[in-house]
Each structure stands twice: as C-alpha cells, then as structure tokens.
C-alpha cells in the first residue's frame, strides 16, 4: 500500500502548504538526529522528511492525492535517505521550512532576457523646441544578430544540455551544520543557469544573439518641449541577450541658449533698451520675435523696469492648448556724454520741471527721491 504521507505529518488530506510546512517544522525540530539521540528518531526523521518532500512538490503531491506513491518508481527523487545521499530529501528542505530559503529548485532560466534602455542627448535651437521639428539621430546600440536571429548558434547547430547540471541550471553543494547536511543551491557556473551550452557559437555574435550596430532613427520633437525633457522611443533601446526584446530609447532635449530670448516654461523673455527721450515721449519699436517682426508701442513716460506683454507669442503649451507670452523688459538708458547744446537743453527742461534741485528726503511732505523705499 502507498504510504499515507498526510498521516505521517499528522495532517488531513487537503492540508494547505502553510499547514504542511508548520507540521514539518515542528516534527523536524523534535526528531532531527543532531537534536534527538533516540535510536528511532533518525528513521522517523527520514520518514517525516520524505513526507514533506512528497507534499511540497506539486507533481509528487498529485500522485499522492491519486492514491499512489511518488517514490515507488525508483527515480532520483525517491532514492536515498538522511545521511545516505538523498541530499536531505529533507535537509535542504528543513532550511526552507525554518528560514524560507534553502535548496528549493527553481529550474533553468531562459537565455532570452529583456534588453536595457538607452539614453541619447539631442541639442536643439529655441525655435525648434518652440515649434517642434523632426531630427535624425544616430545611435550605437545592441541589435538582433541577423546571422543567427538571436539563437547564438552557428548555422546548422543547436544548443546542448549542460553536462555539469544535467540541464537543471543549478548545482548543489553540501555543508555540515548543527542540523546535519545542508544543501546549498546556486546557478550552474558552466551554463550560467540556463541548463544549456552552445558548443558552436555564432561567429558573428559569439553566442550572445546580438551585435552592436550604428543606425539612424528619425525623432519627432513635439512643439513646446523644454530643456531636460525626454522623448521615449519604445523598442529602440538595447536588444537583450539571446535576442530578447529591446528596451526603450530616451532622447533628452538640450536647448541651446538664444542670443535674444530666454525661456521660463511657456513664456519667453527679452530685454530692450530705450533712450531716455524715447521713454519719455513714447515711440514704436519693431521687434524681431520667433514669429517674425512685431510692432510694439512704447507709451510716453515708460519707466525703466517696465514689462510689456505680447500675448500668445511664447511657446506652445505642451499638454494643453494655446501659447505662452513674450515678456518685453524695458531698460531706459541715461546718456553719459552730452555736448554743450544738449546739456543746455536738458538744464532748461529740468528748470521748467522744477527738477534742477530735487528734494532728497521728502521735506515737502509728499515724498522725495527715496520715498518709494519706505512706502
């Protein structure tokens, strides 16, 4: 008759994985030969370990639930016992039961893995970031090997099973501890955990399934992008090992400084310098903007530091409608060199306006030169 592995652990059929682990942990603590010197403890410990192995392996547990015994076939999974070469059908598992790790088999990993992302900088002028453009960029990334289409093998050859790990992708080493033999599992160093080796690598890619290549990609830059923003090109990054899916390519925008305009988000700023007389009398300026020439009215009496706003002459709003503004900062220039006639006329103007001897501290009760500093 098949062994009642549920009964060995004191459990009912249909017990959860957590209940199986708890029962095994409790019994293993009491029965382990390094802890319990009773002559029958070793045999009982082997029986408990065997039951734990049968019920934690999905395929073995399916056989148990069908009324069979997964160890009756004489397979490697059922051979041996504690201290005799079973690799602890138990002891690797007792570490898993106690500490959540140990010798749990994960199986071979795929040679095909996703590729990484790539980053490239794109220098643009202000008008290109404001109005958008299309640029061709040259990138040097890993691409799929066209000789083996990612397989990594020479023509007419195929990967073979790794003899070191027998295709499992893992190797085990046994160490002694206070619990006995502890089996540690690590990726196979021969096949890097894939379970396969390539006896005849592709001569073009050396078995990696990818090669480096330089290629040109068109990049559409939307209107309104700013310095430091990144444009994502899906699938244009590095192809992964084994011909795995490519990562993404990120294009980082670097906006070159402009001779006239500076940018603050969607608004543009510039500075104009007016003669004192033009600021006092008013005038009309012809200003070169990114949209072409614009007539700007300067009202009489415009002060230095005034800001004139040209609506919708800035950058487009990237995720909304409309555009920002162009802010024109006015700086009034005071003449530093006057001929005799100019000086005479200015003095006469100052006298007419009562400004030839301006008050310094607001003695007239209405404020003087510095009154604004204290308001």
C-alpha positions as a Markdown table, in Angstrom:
| # | Residue | x | y | z |
|---|---|---|---|---|
| 1 | Unk | 0.0 | 0.0 | 0.0 |
| 2 | Unk | 1.1 | 3.6 | -0.7 |
| 3 | Unk | 2.4 | 5.5 | 2.4 |
| 4 | Unk | -0.1 | 7.9 | 3.9 |
| 5 | Unk | 2.2 | 11.0 | 3.8 |
| 6 | Unk | -0.5 | 13.2 | 5.2 |
| 7 | Unk | -0.8 | 10.9 | 8.2 |
| 8 | Unk | 3.0 | 10.9 | 8.7 |
| 9 | Unk | 2.8 | 14.6 | 9.3 |
| 10 | Unk | -0.4 | 14.4 | 11.3 |
| 11 | Unk | -2.5 | 16.2 | 8.7 |
| 12 | Unk | -5.7 | 15.6 | 6.9 |
| 13 | Unk | -5.9 | 15.4 | 3.1 |
| 14 | Unk | -6.3 | 18.8 | 1.5 |
| 15 | Unk | -4.0 | 20.5 | 4.0 |
| 16 | Unk | -2.6 | 23.8 | 2.9 |
| 17 | Unk | 1.0 | 24.4 | 2.0 |
| 18 | Unk | 1.4 | 26.5 | 5.1 |
| 19 | Unk | -0.1 | 23.7 | 7.3 |
| 20 | Unk | 2.4 | 21.2 | 5.8 |
| 21 | Unk | 5.3 | 23.5 | 6.4 |
| 22 | Unk | 4.3 | 24.1 | 10.0 |
| 23 | Unk | 3.8 | 20.4 | 10.8 |
| 24 | Unk | 7.2 | 19.6 | 9.2 |
| 25 | Unk | 9.0 | 22.3 | 11.1 |
| 26 | Unk | 7.5 | 21.1 | 14.4 |
| 27 | Unk | 8.4 | 17.4 | 13.8 |
| 28 | Unk | 11.8 | 18.1 | 12.4 |
| 29 | Unk | 12.8 | 20.1 | 15.4 |
| 30 | Unk | 11.9 | 17.2 | 17.7 |
| 31 | Unk | 13.3 | 14.4 | 15.6 |
| 32 | Unk | 16.5 | 15.6 | 14.0 |
| 33 | Unk | 19.3 | 13.2 | 14.9 |
| 34 | Unk | 21.6 | 16.0 | 16.0 |
| 35 | Unk | 19.0 | 17.1 | 18.5 |
| 36 | Unk | 17.3 | 13.8 | 19.4 |
| 37 | Unk | 19.6 | 10.9 | 20.4 |
| 38 | Unk | 16.8 | 8.3 | 20.4 |
| 39 | Unk | 17.7 | 5.5 | 18.0 |
| 40 | Unk | 14.3 | 5.6 | 16.4 |
| 41 | Unk | 14.4 | 9.4 | 15.8 |
| 42 | Unk | 16.7 | 9.1 | 12.8 |
| 43 | Unk | 14.3 | 6.7 | 11.0 |
| 44 | Unk | 11.3 | 8.8 | 12.0 |
| 45 | Unk | 13.0 | 11.9 | 10.8 |
| 46 | Unk | 13.7 | 10.4 | 7.4 |
| 47 | Unk | 10.0 | 9.4 | 7.1 |
| 48 | Unk | 8.9 | 13.0 | 8.0 |
| 49 | Unk | 11.3 | 14.5 | 5.6 |
| 50 | Unk | 10.1 | 12.1 | 2.9 |
| 51 | Unk | 6.5 | 13.1 | 3.5 |
| 52 | Unk | 7.4 | 16.8 | 3.4 |
| 53 | Unk | 9.2 | 16.3 | 0.1 |
| 54 | Unk | 6.2 | 14.4 | -1.4 |
| 55 | Unk | 3.6 | 17.0 | -0.3 |
| 56 | Unk | 5.6 | 20.2 | -1.3 |
| 57 | Unk | 6.3 | 19.1 | -4.8 |
| 58 | Unk | 3.2 | 19.7 | -6.9 |
| 59 | Unk | 3.7 | 16.7 | -9.2 |
| 60 | Unk | 4.5 | 14.3 | -6.3 |
| 61 | Unk | 1.6 | 15.6 | -4.3 |
| 62 | Unk | -0.7 | 15.0 | -7.3 |
| 63 | Unk | 0.4 | 11.3 | -7.3 |
| 64 | Unk | -0.2 | 11.1 | -3.6 |
| 65 | Unk | -3.7 | 12.5 | -4.0 |
| 66 | Unk | -4.4 | 9.9 | -6.7 |
| 67 | Unk | -3.5 | 7.1 | -4.2 |
| 68 | Unk | 0.0 | 6.4 | -5.5 |
| 69 | Unk | 3.5 | 6.8 | -4.1 |
| 70 | Unk | 5.8 | 9.1 | -6.0 |
| 71 | Unk | 8.9 | 7.3 | -4.7 |
| 72 | Unk | 7.9 | 3.8 | -5.8 |
| 73 | Unk | 9.4 | 4.4 | -9.3 |
| 74 | Unk | 13.0 | 4.3 | -8.1 |
| 75 | Unk | 13.6 | 7.8 | -9.5 |
| 76 | Unk | 16.2 | 10.1 | -8.2 |
| 77 | Unk | 13.5 | 12.0 | -6.3 |
| 78 | Unk | 12.9 | 8.9 | -4.2 |
| 79 | Unk | 16.4 | 7.5 | -3.8 |
| 80 | Unk | 18.3 | 7.6 | -0.6 |
| 81 | Unk | 17.6 | 8.9 | 2.9 |
| 82 | Unk | 19.2 | 11.0 | 5.6 |
| 83 | Unk | 22.9 | 10.7 | 5.6 |
| 84 | Unk | 23.0 | 8.4 | 2.7 |
| 85 | Unk | 23.0 | 10.6 | -0.4 |
| 86 | Unk | 19.4 | 11.9 | -0.6 |
| 87 | Unk | 20.8 | 15.4 | -0.4 |
| 88 | Unk | 18.3 | 15.7 | 2.5 |
| 89 | Unk | 15.1 | 15.0 | 0.9 |
| 90 | Unk | 14.8 | 16.8 | 3.9 |
| 91 | Unk | 17.8 | 18.8 | 5.0 |
| 92 | Unk | 17.7 | 21.2 | 2.1 |
| 93 | Unk | 14.0 | 21.5 | 2.8 |
| 94 | Unk | 14.3 | 21.9 | 6.5 |
| 95 | Unk | 16.3 | 25.1 | 5.8 |
| 96 | Unk | 13.4 | 26.1 | 3.6 |
| 97 | Unk | 10.9 | 25.3 | 6.3 |
| 98 | Unk | 12.8 | 27.1 | 9.0 |
| 99 | Unk | 14.2 | 30.1 | 7.1 |
| 100 | Unk | 12.2 | 30.4 | 3.9 |
| 101 | Unk | 15.0 | 29.5 | 1.6 |
| 102 | Unk | 17.4 | 26.7 | 1.1 |
| 103 | Unk | 17.6 | 24.1 | -1.7 |
| 104 | Unk | 14.3 | 24.8 | -3.4 |
| 105 | Unk | 14.8 | 24.0 | -7.1 |
| 106 | Unk | 14.0 | 26.9 | -9.4 |
| 107 | Unk | 14.9 | 25.3 | -12.6 |
| 108 | Unk | 16.9 | 26.6 | -15.6 |
| 109 | Unk | 16.4 | 30.3 | -16.5 |
| 110 | Unk | 15.9 | 31.4 | -20.1 |
| 111 | Unk | 18.8 | 32.6 | -22.2 |
| 112 | Unk | 16.4 | 35.2 | -23.6 |
| 113 | Unk | 16.3 | 38.3 | -21.4 |
| 114 | Unk | 14.9 | 41.8 | -21.9 |
| 115 | Unk | 17.3 | 44.5 | -23.1 |
| 116 | Unk | 18.2 | 47.7 | -21.3 |
| 117 | Unk | 17.2 | 51.2 | -22.0 |
| 118 | Unk | 19.4 | 53.7 | -23.8 |
| 119 | Unk | 19.8 | 57.5 | -23.5 |
| 120 | Unk | 21.0 | 60.0 | -26.0 |
| 121 | Unk | 21.2 | 63.8 | -25.9 |
| 122 | Unk | 19.7 | 65.9 | -28.7 |
| 123 | Unk | 20.8 | 69.6 | -29.0 |
| 124 | Unk | 18.1 | 71.9 | -30.4 |
| 125 | Unk | 17.7 | 75.6 | -31.0 |
| 126 | Unk | 15.0 | 77.6 | -29.3 |
| 127 | Unk | 12.8 | 77.9 | -32.4 |
| 128 | Unk | 13.0 | 74.1 | -32.8 |
| 129 | Unk | 11.8 | 73.4 | -29.2 |
| 130 | Unk | 9.1 | 76.1 | -29.5 |
| 131 | Unk | 7.6 | 75.0 | -32.9 |
| 132 | Unk | 8.7 | 71.3 | -32.9 |
| 133 | Unk | 10.8 | 69.6 | -35.5 |
| 134 | Unk | 11.9 | 66.2 | -36.8 |
| 135 | Unk | 15.6 | 65.2 | -36.4 |
| 136 | Unk | 17.6 | 62.2 | -37.5 |
| 137 | Unk | 19.7 | 60.8 | -34.7 |
| 138 | Unk | 22.5 | 58.2 | -34.8 |
| 139 | Unk | 22.6 | 55.7 | -32.1 |
| 140 | Unk | 25.0 | 52.9 | -31.3 |
| 141 | Unk | 23.2 | 50.0 | -29.5 |
| 142 | Unk | 22.9 | 46.2 | -29.4 |
| 143 | Unk | 20.7 | 44.9 | -32.2 |
| 144 | Unk | 19.5 | 41.4 | -33.1 |
| 145 | Unk | 22.2 | 39.3 | -34.8 |
| 146 | Unk | 21.0 | 38.7 | -38.3 |
| 147 | Unk | 23.2 | 35.7 | -38.7 |
| 148 | Unk | 21.5 | 33.6 | -36.0 |
| 149 | Unk | 18.4 | 35.7 | -35.4 |
| 150 | Unk | 19.2 | 35.6 | -31.7 |
| 151 | Unk | 19.8 | 31.9 | -31.2 |
| 152 | Unk | 23.5 | 32.4 | -30.7 |
| 153 | Unk | 24.4 | 29.2 | -32.5 |
| 154 | Unk | 26.4 | 28.6 | -35.7 |
| 155 | Unk | 24.4 | 27.7 | -38.8 |
| 156 | Unk | 23.1 | 24.1 | -38.6 |
| 157 | Unk | 23.9 | 23.7 | -34.9 |
| 158 | Unk | 21.8 | 23.8 | -31.8 |
| 159 | Unk | 22.3 | 24.2 | -28.0 |
| 160 | Unk | 23.0 | 21.1 | -26.0 |
| 161 | Unk | 22.2 | 20.1 | -22.4 |
| 162 | Unk | 24.8 | 21.2 | -19.9 |
| 163 | Unk | 26.6 | 18.2 | -18.5 |
| 164 | Unk | 27.5 | 20.0 | -15.3 |
| 165 | Unk | 24.0 | 20.5 | -14.1 |
| 166 | Unk | 22.2 | 18.0 | -16.4 |
| 167 | Unk | 20.0 | 20.8 | -17.7 |
| 168 | Unk | 18.7 | 21.9 | -14.3 |
| 169 | Unk | 20.5 | 25.2 | -14.4 |
| 170 | Unk | 21.6 | 24.7 | -10.8 |
| 171 | Unk | 24.3 | 22.8 | -8.9 |
| 172 | Unk | 24.3 | 21.8 | -5.2 |
| 173 | Unk | 26.9 | 21.7 | -2.6 |
| 174 | Unk | 26.6 | 20.0 | 0.8 |
| 175 | Unk | 27.8 | 21.6 | 4.0 |
| 176 | Unk | 27.7 | 20.4 | 7.6 |
| 177 | Unk | 25.8 | 22.3 | 10.2 |
| 178 | Unk | 24.2 | 21.6 | 13.6 |
| 179 | Unk | 21.3 | 20.2 | 11.7 |
| 180 | Unk | 23.4 | 17.9 | 9.7 |
| 181 | Unk | 24.0 | 18.1 | 6.0 |
| 182 | Unk | 22.7 | 21.3 | 4.4 |
| 183 | Unk | 22.3 | 21.5 | 0.7 |
| 184 | Unk | 23.1 | 24.9 | -0.9 |
| 185 | Unk | 21.8 | 25.6 | -4.4 |
| 186 | Unk | 23.4 | 28.1 | -6.8 |
| 187 | Unk | 23.3 | 28.8 | -10.6 |
| 188 | Unk | 25.4 | 26.4 | -12.6 |
| 189 | Unk | 28.8 | 28.2 | -13.5 |
| 190 | Unk | 29.1 | 26.3 | -16.8 |
| 191 | Unk | 25.8 | 27.3 | -18.4 |
| 192 | Unk | 25.1 | 30.4 | -16.2 |
| 193 | Unk | 21.9 | 28.8 | -15.0 |
| 194 | Unk | 20.3 | 28.3 | -18.4 |
| 195 | Unk | 20.7 | 24.5 | -18.5 |
| 196 | Unk | 22.2 | 24.6 | -22.0 |
| 197 | Unk | 25.5 | 25.3 | -23.6 |
| 198 | Unk | 26.3 | 26.4 | -27.1 |
| 199 | Unk | 29.1 | 24.1 | -28.4 |
| 200 | Unk | 29.5 | 26.1 | -31.7 |
| 201 | Unk | 28.7 | 29.8 | -31.1 |
| 202 | Unk | 27.6 | 32.0 | -33.9 |
| 203 | Unk | 30.8 | 33.5 | -35.5 |
| 204 | Unk | 29.1 | 36.9 | -35.8 |
| 205 | Unk | 27.8 | 37.5 | -32.2 |
| 206 | Unk | 29.9 | 34.9 | -30.3 |
| 207 | Unk | 26.7 | 33.2 | -28.9 |
| 208 | Unk | 25.2 | 36.4 | -27.4 |
| 209 | Unk | 22.4 | 36.6 | -30.0 |
| 210 | Unk | 23.0 | 40.3 | -30.6 |
| 211 | Unk | 25.7 | 42.6 | -32.0 |
| 212 | Unk | 26.4 | 46.3 | -31.7 |
| 213 | Unk | 25.4 | 48.4 | -34.7 |
| 214 | Unk | 25.1 | 52.1 | -35.6 |
| 215 | Unk | 21.8 | 53.2 | -37.0 |
| 216 | Unk | 19.9 | 56.3 | -37.8 |
| 217 | Unk | 16.4 | 56.9 | -36.3 |
| 218 | Unk | 14.1 | 59.9 | -37.0 |
| 219 | Unk | 12.8 | 61.6 | -33.9 |
| 220 | Unk | 9.7 | 63.7 | -34.0 |
| 221 | Unk | 10.0 | 66.6 | -31.5 |
| 222 | Unk | 6.7 | 68.0 | -30.4 |
| 223 | Unk | 6.1 | 71.7 | -30.2 |
| 224 | Unk | 6.7 | 73.1 | -26.7 |
| 225 | Unk | 9.3 | 70.7 | -25.3 |
| 226 | Unk | 11.6 | 72.2 | -22.8 |
| 227 | Unk | 15.3 | 71.7 | -21.8 |
| 228 | Unk | 15.8 | 68.4 | -19.9 |
| 229 | Unk | 12.6 | 66.7 | -21.1 |
| 230 | Unk | 12.9 | 63.2 | -22.5 |
| 231 | Unk | 11.2 | 61.7 | -25.5 |
| 232 | Unk | 10.6 | 57.9 | -25.2 |
| 233 | Unk | 11.0 | 55.7 | -28.3 |
| 234 | Unk | 9.6 | 52.4 | -27.4 |
| 235 | Unk | 11.6 | 49.3 | -28.5 |
| 236 | Unk | 14.6 | 51.3 | -29.9 |
| 237 | Unk | 16.9 | 50.6 | -26.9 |
| 238 | Unk | 19.3 | 47.7 | -26.4 |
| 239 | Unk | 18.3 | 44.2 | -27.7 |
| 240 | Unk | 18.5 | 41.7 | -24.8 |
| 241 | Unk | 20.8 | 38.7 | -24.5 |
| 242 | Unk | 19.6 | 35.8 | -26.6 |
| 243 | Unk | 17.8 | 38.2 | -28.9 |
| 244 | Unk | 15.5 | 39.3 | -26.1 |
| 245 | Unk | 13.0 | 42.2 | -26.6 |
| 246 | Unk | 14.7 | 45.6 | -26.9 |
| 247 | Unk | 14.4 | 48.2 | -24.2 |
| 248 | Unk | 13.4 | 51.8 | -24.9 |
| 249 | Unk | 15.5 | 54.7 | -26.2 |
| 250 | Unk | 15.2 | 58.0 | -24.3 |
| 251 | Unk | 16.1 | 61.2 | -26.2 |
| 252 | Unk | 16.9 | 64.0 | -23.7 |
| 253 | Unk | 16.3 | 67.5 | -25.0 |
| 254 | Unk | 19.2 | 70.1 | -24.6 |
| 255 | Unk | 18.1 | 73.6 | -25.6 |
| 256 | Unk | 20.9 | 75.8 | -26.8 |
| 257 | Unk | 21.0 | 79.4 | -25.3 |
| 258 | Unk | 19.4 | 82.0 | -27.6 |
| 259 | Unk | 21.1 | 85.4 | -28.3 |
| 260 | Unk | 17.9 | 87.4 | -27.6 |
| 261 | Unk | 15.3 | 85.3 | -25.8 |
| 262 | Unk | 15.4 | 83.4 | -22.5 |
| 263 | Unk | 12.7 | 80.9 | -21.6 |
| 264 | Unk | 10.6 | 80.3 | -18.5 |
| 265 | Unk | 8.3 | 77.4 | -19.2 |
| 266 | Unk | 5.9 | 78.5 | -21.8 |
| 267 | Unk | 6.8 | 82.2 | -21.6 |
| 268 | Unk | 9.7 | 83.9 | -23.4 |
| 269 | Unk | 11.6 | 87.0 | -22.1 |
| 270 | Unk | 13.7 | 89.6 | -23.9 |
| 271 | Unk | 15.1 | 93.0 | -23.0 |
| 272 | Unk | 15.0 | 96.2 | -25.0 |
| 273 | Unk | 17.0 | 99.4 | -24.2 |
| 274 | Unk | 15.3 | 102.8 | -24.9 |
| 275 | Unk | 16.9 | 106.2 | -25.0 |
| 276 | Unk | 15.6 | 108.5 | -22.2 |
| 277 | Unk | 13.9 | 110.7 | -24.7 |
| 278 | Unk | 12.0 | 107.8 | -26.3 |
| 279 | Unk | 10.8 | 106.5 | -23.0 |
| 280 | Unk | 9.7 | 110.0 | -22.0 |
| 281 | Unk | 7.9 | 110.9 | -25.3 |
| 282 | Unk | 6.8 | 107.4 | -26.4 |
| 283 | Unk | 7.7 | 105.6 | -29.6 |
| 284 | Unk | 7.1 | 102.5 | -31.7 |
| 285 | Unk | 9.6 | 99.6 | -31.8 |
| 286 | Unk | 10.0 | 97.0 | -34.4 |
| 287 | Unk | 10.8 | 93.8 | -32.5 |
| 288 | Unk | 12.1 | 90.6 | -34.1 |
| 289 | Unk | 10.2 | 87.7 | -32.5 |
| 290 | Unk | 10.2 | 83.9 | -33.2 |
| 291 | Unk | 7.0 | 84.5 | -35.3 |
| 292 | Unk | 8.5 | 87.4 | -37.3 |
| 293 | Unk | 8.6 | 91.2 | -36.8 |
| 294 | Unk | 6.1 | 92.8 | -34.4 |
| 295 | Unk | 5.3 | 96.5 | -33.8 |
| 296 | Unk | 5.5 | 97.3 | -30.1 |
| 297 | Unk | 4.0 | 100.6 | -28.8 |
| 298 | Unk | 6.0 | 102.4 | -26.1 |
| 299 | Unk | 3.8 | 104.7 | -24.2 |
| 300 | Unk | 5.1 | 108.1 | -23.1 |
| 301 | Unk | 6.6 | 108.1 | -19.7 |
| 302 | Unk | 7.6 | 104.4 | -19.8 |
| 303 | Unk | 9.8 | 103.7 | -16.8 |
| 304 | Unk | 12.9 | 101.5 | -16.7 |
| 305 | Unk | 11.9 | 98.1 | -15.4 |
| 306 | Unk | 8.5 | 98.1 | -17.1 |
| 307 | Unk | 7.4 | 94.9 | -18.7 |
| 308 | Unk | 5.3 | 94.8 | -21.9 |
| 309 | Unk | 3.4 | 91.7 | -22.6 |
| 310 | Unk | 2.9 | 90.3 | -26.1 |
| 311 | Unk | 0.1 | 87.8 | -25.8 |
| 312 | Unk | 0.5 | 84.3 | -27.4 |
| 313 | Unk | 4.0 | 85.0 | -28.7 |
| 314 | Unk | 5.7 | 82.5 | -26.4 |
| 315 | Unk | 6.0 | 78.7 | -26.6 |
| 316 | Unk | 3.0 | 76.4 | -27.1 |
| 317 | Unk | 1.6 | 74.6 | -24.0 |
| 318 | Unk | 2.8 | 71.0 | -24.4 |
| 319 | Unk | -0.2 | 69.3 | -22.8 |
| 320 | Unk | -2.8 | 72.0 | -23.4 |
| 321 | Unk | -4.0 | 74.4 | -25.9 |
| 322 | Unk | -2.7 | 77.9 | -26.6 |
| 323 | Unk | 0.7 | 79.5 | -26.2 |
| 324 | Unk | 2.6 | 81.5 | -23.5 |
| 325 | Unk | 3.5 | 85.1 | -23.8 |
| 326 | Unk | 6.5 | 87.1 | -24.8 |
| 327 | Unk | 7.6 | 89.5 | -22.0 |
| 328 | Unk | 9.5 | 92.5 | -23.1 |
| 329 | Unk | 11.6 | 94.1 | -20.3 |
| 330 | Unk | 12.3 | 97.8 | -20.8 |
| 331 | Unk | 15.5 | 99.4 | -19.7 |
| 332 | Unk | 15.8 | 103.2 | -20.1 |
| 333 | Unk | 19.3 | 104.4 | -20.9 |
| 334 | Unk | 20.6 | 107.6 | -19.4 |
| 335 | Unk | 23.0 | 109.5 | -21.6 |
| 336 | Unk | 26.5 | 109.7 | -20.3 |
| 337 | Unk | 28.0 | 112.1 | -22.8 |
| 338 | Unk | 26.3 | 115.4 | -23.8 |
| 339 | Unk | 27.6 | 118.2 | -26.0 |
| 340 | Unk | 27.1 | 121.7 | -24.9 |
| 341 | Unk | 23.8 | 122.3 | -26.7 |
| 342 | Unk | 22.3 | 119.0 | -25.3 |
| 343 | Unk | 23.4 | 119.9 | -21.8 |
| 344 | Unk | 21.9 | 123.3 | -22.1 |
| 345 | Unk | 18.6 | 122.0 | -23.3 |
| 346 | Unk | 18.4 | 119.4 | -20.5 |
| 347 | Unk | 19.1 | 122.0 | -17.9 |
| 348 | Unk | 16.4 | 124.2 | -19.3 |
| 349 | Unk | 14.0 | 121.2 | -19.2 |
| 350 | Unk | 15.0 | 120.4 | -15.6 |
| 351 | Unk | 14.4 | 124.0 | -14.6 |
| 352 | Unk | 11.0 | 124.1 | -16.3 |
| 353 | Unk | 10.0 | 120.9 | -14.4 |
| 354 | Unk | 11.5 | 122.1 | -11.1 |
| 355 | Unk | 13.9 | 119.2 | -11.2 |
| 356 | Unk | 17.2 | 121.2 | -11.2 |
| 357 | Unk | 17.4 | 120.8 | -7.4 |
| 358 | Unk | 15.3 | 117.7 | -6.5 |
| 359 | Unk | 14.3 | 117.2 | -2.8 |
| 360 | Unk | 16.4 | 114.5 | -1.1 |
| 361 | Unk | 14.3 | 113.3 | 1.8 |
| 362 | Unk | 10.6 | 114.3 | 1.3 |
| 363 | Unk | 10.7 | 117.6 | 3.2 |
| 364 | Unk | 7.7 | 118.8 | 1.2 |
| 365 | Unk | 5.5 | 116.2 | 2.9 |
| 366 | Unk | 4.9 | 114.4 | -0.4 |
| 367 | Unk | 8.0 | 112.3 | -0.6 |
| 368 | Unk | 11.2 | 112.9 | -2.3 |
| 369 | Unk | 13.8 | 110.8 | -4.2 |
| 370 | Unk | 13.8 | 107.9 | -1.7 |
| 371 | Unk | 10.2 | 108.0 | -0.7 |
| 372 | Unk | 9.3 | 104.8 | -2.5 |
| 373 | Unk | 11.8 | 102.8 | -0.5 |
| 374 | Unk | 9.8 | 103.5 | 2.7 |
| 375 | Unk | 6.2 | 103.1 | 1.4 |
